[in-house]
Amino acid sequence: MPSLSAISTKLRAILRRGLPSLRNVVFARLGYWPVRSLADHWMADIPMYCINLKRDTTRRALVQRQVEKMGLRRFEFIDAVDARQLEMDEVQRDGRYDSTACLASHPRDLTLNEIACSLSHAAAYARIVSAGDPWALILEDDVLFRCGRIARLKWRDIPDGVDMVFLNAFVKPMPPRNRINGMVYADTSYHGSAAAYLISLETAKRLLQSAIPVVHAADGLLGRVLSQPPGEAHEFRQKGVSLTLKAVIVYPEAITNGSVEHYHASAIRTKKS
């Protein structure tokens, strides 16, 4: 049974955002999300790695149902690092987390949940490097595929020389600036999210070198490695990192973050439960 606080959050979202949030709440109760076949789309043959805690069988099952109905042929789960099995002293001692470097960039240490999430993304980078495919898609397990938008996303619209493509991104300001082609925009409006992003093989190698020891949360690392827009001061880009990557964002987002969209319980609440 959901807590009164969770119910209150849902009701506020429905009042603020209207029918889409109500639809998502209803779909969540039914364990359903509408998708259709994308077997002829370029994404059907992109390797996909979905980060999921083994004990979170509900999310795993929903993602699996979406993937199967869409006809995505190269999909697999990455077993997430479980924060419940971590100890702060241990992850610092064995070199998986660098508290000193973290506190040089942040006002506090990362939580074990944040460290576990970052280590899980690092495991996905390692899997991509091991497989050797030129491109791969990393997903978190609360994703909801937006098939109509994905169908409109053309590979030719992604410019050459890009290291990452954010299929889900928090955009600031809204709508994004600097459209390139179709649904693809420059990364200048990216403000967060590690829910769904394409990376090249070379990018996976470079991110893996920067991901361990953990210094930043997973989405924090991705935001910091982006190049700083010319002539603009930025609150987090190129701060606390030695890596620079070029990205683009897809807008409207081709893959929805189910926790943000009030389909799933929030990621933070789930991890602490």
C-alpha positions in Angstrom: 0.0 0.0 0.0 1.5 3.4 -1.0 2.3 5.8 1.9 0.2 9.0 2.3 3.3 11.0 1.2 3.5 9.0 -2.0 -0.2 9.4 -2.7 0.1 13.1 -2.0 3.0 13.4 -4.4 1.0 11.7 -7.2 -2.1 13.9 -6.6 0.0 17.0 -6.8 1.6 15.8 -10.0 -1.8 15.0 -11.6 -3.1 18.5 -10.6 0.0 20.2 -12.0 0.5 18.2 -15.1 -2.9 16.9 -15.9 -4.0 13.8 -17.9 -0.5 12.5 -18.8 0.4 12.0 -15.1 -3.0 10.5 -14.4 -2.5 8.1 -17.4 0.9 7.1 -16.1 -0.4 6.4 -12.6 -3.2 4.2 -14.0 -0.8 2.4 -16.4 1.5 1.8 -13.4 -1.3 0.2 -11.4 -1.9 -2.1 -14.4 1.8 -2.9 -15.0 1.3 -1.7 -18.6 3.1 0.6 -21.0 2.0 1.0 -24.7 4.7 0.2 -27.2 4.7 -1.2 -30.8 7.2 -2.9 -33.1 10.3 -1.1 -34.1 11.9 -4.1 -35.8 12.7 -2.1 -38.9 14.2 0.8 -37.0 18.0 1.3 -36.6 17.6 1.0 -32.9 16.5 -2.6 -33.1 20.1 -3.6 -33.8 21.9 -1.3 -31.3 23.3 -3.2 -28.3 21.4 -2.2 -25.2 22.4 -2.6 -21.6 19.8 -2.0 -18.9 21.0 -1.5 -15.4 18.7 -3.3 -12.9 18.9 -4.6 -9.4 18.1 -8.3 -9.4 15.6 -7.9 -6.6 13.6 -5.3 -8.5 11.7 -7.8 -10.5 8.8 -5.5 -11.3 10.9 -3.0 -13.2 12.8 -5.8 -14.9 9.6 -7.5 -16.1 8.2 -4.2 -17.5 11.4 -3.4 -19.4 11.5 -6.9 -20.8 7.9 -6.7 -22.0 8.6 -3.5 -23.8 11.7 -4.8 -25.5 10.1 -8.0 -26.7 7.1 -6.3 -28.1 9.3 -3.7 -29.8 11.5 -6.3 -31.4 14.8 -4.9 -30.0 17.2 -7.7 -30.8 20.3 -6.9 -28.8 19.2 -6.3 -25.3 20.6 -7.5 -22.0 20.5 -6.6 -18.3 23.5 -5.5 -16.3 23.2 -6.5 -12.7 23.3 -3.3 -10.7 25.5 -2.9 -7.7 23.3 -3.1 -4.6 23.9 -0.2 -2.1 22.7 -2.6 0.7 25.8 -4.6 0.1 28.2 -1.7 0.3 30.1 -0.2 3.3 31.5 3.3 3.0 34.8 2.4 4.7 35.2 -0.6 2.3 34.5 1.3 -1.0 37.0 3.9 0.0 39.6 1.4 1.1 39.4 -0.7 -2.0 39.6 2.3 -4.3 36.0 2.3 -5.7 35.2 5.7 -4.1 37.4 8.7 -3.6 36.0 10.8 -0.8 38.7 13.5 -0.9 38.2 14.1 -4.7 34.4 14.1 -4.2 34.5 16.8 -1.4 36.7 18.9 -3.6 33.8 19.2 -6.1 30.7 18.7 -3.8 29.5 20.0 -0.4 29.1 16.4 0.9 30.2 12.8 0.3 28.1 10.8 -2.1 25.6 8.4 -0.5 26.0 4.7 -0.9 23.0 4.7 -3.3 24.8 7.3 -5.5 28.1 5.3 -5.4 26.3 2.1 -6.2 24.5 3.7 -9.2 27.8 5.1 -10.5 29.5 1.7 -10.1 26.7 0.2 -12.1 27.1 2.6 -15.0 30.9 1.8 -14.9 30.0 -1.9 -15.2 28.0 -1.0 -18.3 31.0 0.8 -19.8 33.1 -2.2 -19.1 30.6 -4.5 -20.8 30.6 -2.2 -23.9 34.3 -2.2 -24.1 34.4 -6.0 -23.8 31.8 -6.5 -26.5 33.6 -4.0 -28.9 30.5 -2.7 -30.7 30.9 0.7 -32.2 27.8 2.1 -30.4 25.7 0.9 -27.5 22.7 2.2 -25.5 22.8 2.4 -21.7 19.4 2.3 -19.9 18.3 2.6 -16.3 15.5 0.2 -15.4 12.7 2.8 -15.0 12.7 3.7 -18.7 9.5 3.9 -20.8 10.1 3.8 -24.5 8.2 6.4 -26.6 7.9 4.5 -29.9 6.3 7.3 -31.9 9.2 9.6 -31.1 11.8 6.8 -31.6 10.3 6.1 -35.1 10.9 9.8 -36.0 14.5 9.7 -34.8 16.9 9.2 -37.8 20.5 8.1 -37.4 21.5 10.5 -40.2 20.3 13.4 -38.0 23.1 12.7 -35.5 26.1 14.7 -36.5 29.6 13.1 -37.1 32.1 13.4 -34.3 29.5 13.0 -31.5 30.5 11.0 -28.4 27.1 10.7 -26.7 23.4 11.0 -27.6 21.1 11.6 -24.7 17.7 10.0 -25.5 16.5 11.3 -22.2 17.6 14.6 -20.7 16.5 17.2 -18.3 16.4 20.3 -20.4 17.2 23.8 -19.2 16.0 26.2 -20.6 12.9 24.7 -22.1 12.6 24.2 -25.1 16.3 23.4 -25.9 18.5 25.7 -27.8 20.5 25.1 -31.0 18.6 22.5 -33.0 20.9 20.5 -35.4 18.6 18.2 -37.4 15.1 16.8 -36.8 14.8 16.0 -33.1 18.5 16.4 -32.4 19.9 19.5 -30.5 23.3 20.6 -29.3 24.1 19.6 -25.7 24.0 23.3 -24.5 20.6 22.7 -22.8 21.5 19.4 -21.1 21.0 19.7 -17.4 21.1 16.1 -16.2 19.9 12.4 -16.6 21.7 9.1 -17.1 18.4 7.3 -17.8 19.1 6.6 -21.5 22.1 7.5 -23.5 24.0 6.2 -26.6 27.8 6.1 -26.4 30.5 5.2 -28.8 33.0 2.4 -28.0 35.8 5.0 -27.6 33.6 7.0 -25.3 32.9 3.9 -23.2 36.7 3.4 -22.8 37.2 7.0 -21.8 34.3 7.1 -19.4 35.4 3.8 -17.8 38.8 5.4 -17.0 37.0 8.4 -15.3 34.3 6.4 -13.6 36.4 4.5 -11.0 37.1 5.6 -8.4 33.7 7.2 -8.1 33.9 10.9 -7.6 30.6 12.1 -9.0 27.1 10.6 -9.3 26.5 8.9 -12.6 24.5 11.8 -14.2 26.9 14.3 -12.5 29.9 12.7 -14.3 28.1 12.8 -17.7 27.2 16.5 -17.2 30.7 17.5 -16.1 32.5 15.9 -19.0 30.5 17.9 -21.5 32.4 20.8 -23.1 31.7 24.2 -21.8 29.8 26.5 -24.3 32.2 29.1 -25.7 32.0 32.4 -23.7 29.6 31.0 -21.1 30.3 30.3 -17.4 28.7 27.0 -16.4 27.8 25.7 -12.9 29.2 22.2 -13.4 30.7 21.5 -16.9 34.4 20.7 -16.9 34.6 21.0 -13.1 36.3 18.1 -11.3 37.0 16.1 -14.4 39.9 15.7 -16.9 37.7 14.4 -19.8 35.9 16.4 -22.5 33.1 14.8 -24.6 30.7 16.2 -27.2 27.1 15.2 -27.0 23.7 15.9 -28.5 20.2 15.6 -27.0 17.0 14.3 -28.4 13.9 16.4 -27.9 11.2 15.6 -27.2 12.8 12.8 -25.3 12.6 9.5 -27.1 12.8 7.5 -23.8 10.9 8.7 -20.7 12.2 8.5 -17.2 9.4 6.6 -15.5 10.4 7.8 -12.0 10.2 11.4 -13.0 7.0 10.9 -15.0 5.2 9.4 -12.0 4.9 5.9 -13.4 7.4 4.3 -10.9 8.0 5.3 -7.4 11.0 7.7 -7.3 14.4 6.1 -7.7 15.5 7.5 -4.3 12.6 6.1 -2.4 13.0 2.7 -4.1 16.7 2.5 -3.3 16.2 3.4 0.4 13.3 1.1 1.0 
